[in-house]
Amino acid sequence: MKAVLKFILQVAYNVIFMTFFFVTGPFFLFKLWRRGKILPQFGQRFGLYSKDVRERLKPGCDLWIHAVSVGEVKIARVLIRCLREMKPDLRIVISATTGTGFTLAKTVLEDERTSVIYNPIDFLWSVVAAFKLIQPKRLILIESEIWPNYLWCARRRHIPIYLVNARLSDRTEVRYRKMRWLVRPLLHEIDLIFAQDQIDVTRLTQVGFAPEAIFNRGSLKYDVAVIDTSAEKDISAWWDRAGWLANQPILLGGSTHPGEEEVLVRIYLDLREKWPNLRLVLAPRHAERGGSIRDLCDRMGLRAVTRTQLAAATAPLANGSTPDVMVVNSTGELSSLYKRATVAFVGKSLRGQGGQNFIEAAPGGTPIIVGPNMQNFKVITREFLSQQAIIQVFDEFELAQRLQTLFGSDEIRRELGTRARTTFEANLGAAQRTATVILKSFENGRD
């Protein structure tokens, strides 16, 4: 009976998924075309691979790691580093969904033992083609990437499935609870689930994951931050060209989203009445918004300069044109900026939904403020709040008050920053703990 129900579920899912894709697909393809993002490897989405890719993947692999975008690829990177320290000869395939994730994986991961491809869309034929080519001994899913055909194809081939750094959004939790009778058999296909903390263990169990398969191994995002901060750049030239002093107080808005820059500019205008030397740095989540943010600053009576303008400058800006605001319209430099900041506000948390990762700011002892919307980073937010290592505000007015307090007290800033650094250091090692359990499964002869 169970086999019949499983067969009906698989047929129903594939019919519904194909119908949905072919109805909505043309719209998304048009958007990609308008943005110039139709990919030369687009066929990989449908399980179609060029001759050179087939030759590269022909021997098969020990692990297929399924990621989505930059964040998940970074998690895969620290996990691979730990796995290779214990088992250097592992052959690994990592797949990414987004162009930025694919590019990052190609840049920092691909070598003679690691291949990078695009994730196939969850059509049965494209996933079957990928499995047939890759021939993995293990399938690792990062955070929340649970696609039915991946699970079913892996199970038919007796391939163990692991969910690493498991994350459950509020929306997904509600959906899983409502359809627990339907999704529970699917979730039980996963052999090992690595949760980020004990609260997540409970939540994952309640929505239908097998409790005996869940391990609390901590969040790998702390280990990711070690790699990110180790790649910091010397940005002293920015300050020199802007005419800013090395010890000038800085309010940094990191990974900001639309609406948050205007809030920070309004608060900054009030703050500098008391602290005239204060400067504002705005690093939007999407660097292409830099021009519009600079225009916003101009309209609000502030002198603003973009990161690319500073890069093009051959000498320090004249005193009369010393900027009040620096707009960072480039990428890969946020961890360096956090170390320069006197106080950092991390965006997509006040005007956006889900929040952004603030861990990069913690190793340097930077005082951190976030807004109320940190749904995508519940575990680390909960941990930092429990240690009083971060400030969470609930609106623009509370943000302004907290910033007044922080800039007014060196001692409060120092204590908050110290607790952030201590909390960060106490949570390192999840990648090592996760890798150890994964490699034990190899030793147990489950190949």
Residue pairs with C-beta under 8 A, 6 or more apart in sequence:
2 185
5 185
6 185
9 182
9 185
9 186
10 148
10 152
13 148
13 149
14 123
14 124
14 149
17 122
17 123
18 123
21 121
21 123
29 38
32 38
37 99
39 99
39 118
41 50
41 102
41 117
41 118
42 118
43 49
43 50
44 53
44 117
44 118
44 120
45 118
45 119
45 120
45 121
45 126
46 120
46 121
46 123
46 125
46 126
47 120
47 123
47 125
47 126
47 127
47 128
47 129
47 130
47 133
48 129
49 57
49 117
49 129
49 133
53 115
53 117
54 133
56 115
57 93
57 115
57 117
57 133
57 134
58 133
59 91
60 91
60 134
60 135
60 136
60 137
61 91
61 92
61 93
61 115
61 134
61 135
61 136
61 137
62 90
62 91
62 92
62 136
62 137
62 138
62 442
63 83
63 90
63 91
63 92
63 93
63 136
63 137
63 138
63 139
63 140
64 92
64 93
64 94
64 95
64 134
64 136
64 138
64 139
64 140
65 76
65 79
65 80
65 92
65 93
65 94
65 95
65 140
65 142
66 95
66 119
66 139
66 140
66 141
66 142
66 145
66 150
67 73
67 75
67 76
67 94
67 95
67 96
67 97
67 101
67 105
67 119
67 142
67 145
68 96
68 97
68 98
68 101
68 119
68 142
68 143
68 145
69 96
69 97
69 98
69 100
69 101
70 98
70 100
70 101
70 104
71 143
71 224
71 357
72 96
72 101
72 142
72 143
72 145
73 94
73 96
73 101
73 104
73 105
73 109
74 104
74 224
74 227
74 228
75 142
75 143
75 164
75 165
75 220
75 221
75 224
76 94
76 105
76 109
76 140
76 142
77 108
77 109
77 224
77 227
78 220
78 223
78 224
78 226
78 227
78 431
79 140
79 164
79 220
79 431
79 434
79 435
80 92
80 94
80 109
80 114
81 227
81 431
82 431
82 432
82 434
82 435
83 90
83 92
83 435
83 438
83 439
84 90
84 113
85 435
86 435
86 436
86 439
87 439
87 442
89 113
90 113
91 113
91 114
92 113
92 114
92 115
93 114
93 115
93 116
93 117
93 134
93 136
94 105
94 109
94 114
94 115
94 116
94 117
95 116
95 117
95 118
95 119
95 120
95 130
96 102
96 104
96 105
96 116
96 118
96 119
97 118
97 119
102 116
102 118
105 116
106 116
109 116
110 116
117 130
120 126
120 127
120 129
120 130
122 147
122 148
122 149
122 150
123 149
124 149
124 153
127 147
127 149
127 150
127 153
128 149
128 153
131 153
131 154
131 157
131 159
136 159
137 159
137 442
137 447
138 159
138 160
138 161
138 162
138 438
138 441
138 442
139 150
139 154
139 159
139 160
139 161
139 162
140 161
140 162
140 163
140 164
140 438
141 150
141 161
141 162
141 163
141 164
141 190
142 164
142 165
143 163
143 164
143 165
143 166
143 167
144 166
144 167
144 168
144 169
144 172
146 163
146 186
146 187
146 190
148 186
150 161
151 161
151 186
151 189
151 190
152 189
154 160
154 161
154 189
155 161
155 189
160 191
160 192
160 441
160 446
161 189
161 190
161 191
161 192
162 190
162 191
162 192
162 193
162 194
162 438
163 190
163 192
163 193
163 194
164 194
164 220
164 434
165 194
165 196
165 219
165 220
165 221
165 430
165 434
166 193
166 194
166 195
166 196
166 200
166 204
166 214
167 196
167 200
167 376
167 379
168 176
168 200
168 203
168 204
168 207
169 375
169 376
170 375
173 203
173 207
176 183
176 187
176 207
176 208
177 206
177 207
180 207
180 208
183 207
183 208
184 208
187 207
187 208
187 209
187 210
188 208
188 209
188 210
190 209
190 210
190 213
191 213
191 441
192 213
192 215
192 437
192 438
192 441
193 204
193 209
193 210
193 213
193 214
193 215
194 215
194 217
194 434
194 437
195 201
195 204
195 214
195 215
195 216
195 217
196 216
196 217
196 218
196 219
196 379
196 430
197 216
197 218
197 219
197 379
197 382
197 383
198 216
199 379
199 382
200 216
200 379
201 214
201 216
204 214
205 211
205 214
215 437
217 430
217 433
217 434
217 437
218 427
218 429
218 430
218 433
219 379
219 380
219 427
219 430
220 430
220 431
220 434
221 357
221 359
221 377
221 380
222 359
222 380
222 424
222 427
222 428
222 429
222 430
223 428
223 429
223 430
223 431
223 432
224 359
225 335
225 359
225 360
225 362
225 363
225 424
226 363
226 428
228 335
228 360
229 335
229 360
229 363
229 364
231 332
231 335
232 335
232 336
232 339
233 332
233 333
233 336
234 336
235 333
235 336
235 337
235 340
236 246
237 310
238 307
238 310
238 326
239 245
239 246
239 248
239 340
240 316
241 310
241 313
241 315
241 316
241 317
242 305
242 310
242 316
242 317
242 322
242 323
242 326
243 316
243 317
243 318
243 319
243 322
243 323
244 279
244 322
245 277
248 277
248 278
248 279
249 275
249 277
249 278
249 279
249 342
249 407
250 278
250 279
250 280
250 281
250 340
250 341
250 342
250 343
251 264
251 267
251 268
251 271
251 278
251 279
251 280
251 281
251 341
251 342
251 343
251 345
251 403
251 407
252 280
252 281
252 283
252 337
252 338
252 340
252 341
252 343
252 344
252 345
253 260
253 261
253 264
253 280
253 281
253 282
253 283
253 344
253 345
253 347
254 283
254 334
254 337
254 338
254 341
254 344
254 345
254 346
254 347
254 356
254 358
254 361
255 283
255 284
255 285
255 334
255 346
255 347
255 348
255 356
255 357
256 264
256 282
256 283
256 284
256 285
256 345
256 347
256 348
257 284
257 285
257 347
257 348
257 351
257 352
258 289
258 351
258 352
259 350
259 351
259 352
260 345
260 347
260 348
260 350
260 351
260 352
261 282
261 284
261 293
261 296
262 296
262 300
263 350
263 351
263 396
263 399
264 280
264 282
264 345
265 280
265 296
265 297
265 300
265 302
265 325
266 300
266 396
267 396
267 399
267 400
267 403
268 278
268 280
268 302
268 324
268 325
269 300
269 301
269 302
270 400
271 278
271 403
271 404
271 407
272 278
272 324
274 404
274 407
274 408
275 407
278 407
279 323
279 324
279 325
279 326
280 302
280 324
280 325
280 326
281 325
281 326
281 328
281 337
281 340
281 341
282 293
282 325
282 326
282 327
282 328
283 328
283 333
283 334
283 337
284 290
284 293
284 327
284 328
284 329
284 347
285 347
285 348
285 356
287 328
287 329
287 330
287 331
288 329
289 329
290 306
290 307
290 308
290 327
290 328
290 329
291 306
291 329
293 304
293 327
293 329
294 304
294 305
294 306
294 325
294 327
297 303
297 304
297 324
297 325
297 327
298 304
302 324
302 325
303 321
303 322
303 323
303 324
303 325
304 323
304 324
304 325
304 326
304 327
305 317
305 323
305 325
305 326
305 327
306 326
306 327
306 328
306 329
307 326
307 327
307 328
307 329
307 330
307 333
308 329
308 330
310 326
311 330
317 323
328 334
328 337
334 360
335 360
338 344
338 360
338 361
338 364
338 366
339 364
339 366
341 361
341 366
342 367
342 407
342 413
343 366
343 367
343 369
343 403
343 406
343 407
343 413
344 358
344 361
344 366
344 367
344 368
344 369
345 369
345 370
345 399
345 403
346 355
346 356
346 357
346 358
346 361
346 368
346 369
346 370
347 356
347 371
348 354
348 355
348 356
348 373
349 355
349 356
349 370
349 371
349 372
349 373
349 374
350 371
350 372
350 373
350 393
350 395
350 396
350 399
351 371
352 373
353 373
353 375
354 373
354 374
354 375
354 376
354 377
355 370
355 371
355 373
355 374
355 375
355 376
355 377
355 381
356 377
357 377
357 380
358 368
358 370
358 377
358 380
358 384
358 390
359 380
359 424
361 368
361 420
362 368
362 384
362 389
362 420
362 421
362 423
362 424
363 421
363 424
363 425
364 417
364 421
365 414
365 417
365 418
365 420
365 421
366 417
366 420
367 391
367 406
367 412
367 413
367 416
367 417
367 420
368 384
368 389
368 390
368 391
368 416
368 420
369 390
369 391
369 392
369 393
369 399
369 402
369 403
369 406
370 381
370 390
370 391
370 392
370 393
371 392
371 393
371 394
371 399
372 392
372 393
372 394
372 395
374 381
374 392
380 427
381 390
381 392
383 423
383 427
384 390
384 420
384 423
385 392
387 419
387 422
387 423
388 416
388 419
389 416
389 419
389 420
389 422
389 423
390 416
390 420
391 402
391 406
391 416
393 399
393 402
405 412
406 412
406 413
406 416
407 413
